[in-house]
């Protein structure tokens, strides 16, 4: 079974390059599985890479904003959740 935990919100989306800007309310790292949900948004993906100020990072923490390639369109204020497998 999986649990989801709110870790951030979408603050910008660059449709031309498919990159979302996420303002974090919790930590996130490369390899984490996330779910993005909103009024018309709903999909899951694995965090393959993320950037802060054009620098690749493996880990981002509370209060930071990250840029991340997303596999589908997202919208302003969509919620970002971390998916955690629970035994």
C-alpha positions as CSV (number, residue, x, y, z in Angstrom):
1,X,0.0,0.0,0.0
2,X,1.2,3.6,-0.6
3,X,0.8,6.7,1.3
4,X,1.1,10.2,0.0
5,X,2.5,13.3,1.8
6,X,2.2,16.9,0.6
7,X,5.7,18.2,-0.2
8,X,5.0,21.3,-2.4
9,X,3.1,23.3,-4.8
10,X,3.5,24.3,-8.5
11,X,4.4,28.0,-8.8
12,X,5.3,28.1,-12.5
13,X,5.2,25.9,-15.6
14,X,7.2,26.4,-18.8
15,X,5.1,24.6,-21.4
16,X,7.7,24.9,-24.2
17,X,10.2,22.8,-22.3
18,X,7.8,20.9,-20.0
19,X,9.5,22.1,-16.7
20,X,7.6,22.8,-13.5
21,X,8.8,25.0,-10.7
22,X,7.9,23.5,-7.3
23,X,8.1,25.4,-4.0
24,X,8.9,22.8,-1.4
25,X,7.3,22.4,2.0
26,X,9.3,19.1,2.6
27,X,12.4,17.5,1.3
28,X,12.7,15.7,-2.0
29,X,15.5,13.7,-3.6
30,X,16.3,12.1,-7.0
31,X,14.6,8.7,-7.2
32,X,11.5,9.7,-5.2
33,X,8.1,8.9,-6.6
34,X,5.8,11.8,-6.7
35,X,2.2,12.5,-7.6
36,X,1.0,15.9,-9.0
37,X,-2.7,16.6,-8.4
38,X,-5.0,19.6,-9.2
39,X,-8.4,20.4,-10.6
40,X,-7.5,18.9,-14.0
41,X,-4.0,17.4,-13.2
42,X,-3.4,13.8,-11.9
43,X,-0.3,11.8,-12.7
44,X,2.7,10.1,-11.0
45,X,6.3,10.0,-12.0
46,X,9.8,9.4,-10.6
47,X,12.0,12.4,-9.9
48,X,14.8,11.8,-12.5
49,X,16.6,15.2,-12.1
50,X,16.0,18.6,-10.6
51,X,17.7,21.9,-10.6
52,X,18.0,24.9,-8.4
53,X,19.3,28.1,-10.1
54,X,20.3,26.0,-13.2
55,X,22.5,23.7,-11.0
56,X,21.6,20.0,-10.9
57,X,20.9,18.8,-7.3
58,X,20.2,15.3,-5.9
59,X,18.4,16.7,-2.8
60,X,16.3,19.7,-2.2
61,X,14.9,20.9,1.2
62,X,12.1,22.8,2.8
63,X,11.7,26.3,1.5
64,X,13.7,25.8,-1.8
65,X,12.1,26.1,-5.2
66,X,13.2,23.5,-7.8
67,X,12.9,23.2,-11.5
68,X,11.9,19.7,-12.7
69,X,11.0,18.1,-16.0
70,X,7.4,16.8,-15.8
71,X,5.9,14.2,-18.1
72,X,2.5,16.0,-18.4
73,X,1.2,19.5,-18.2
74,X,0.8,21.0,-14.7
75,X,-1.0,24.1,-13.5
76,X,-0.3,26.9,-11.0
77,X,-1.1,25.8,-7.4
78,X,-1.3,22.0,-8.3
79,X,-0.2,20.0,-5.2
80,X,2.9,17.8,-5.3
81,X,2.9,14.7,-3.1
82,X,5.7,12.2,-2.3
83,X,4.5,8.6,-2.6
84,X,5.7,6.3,0.1
85,X,5.3,2.6,0.1
86,X,4.0,1.4,3.4
87,X,4.2,-2.3,4.5
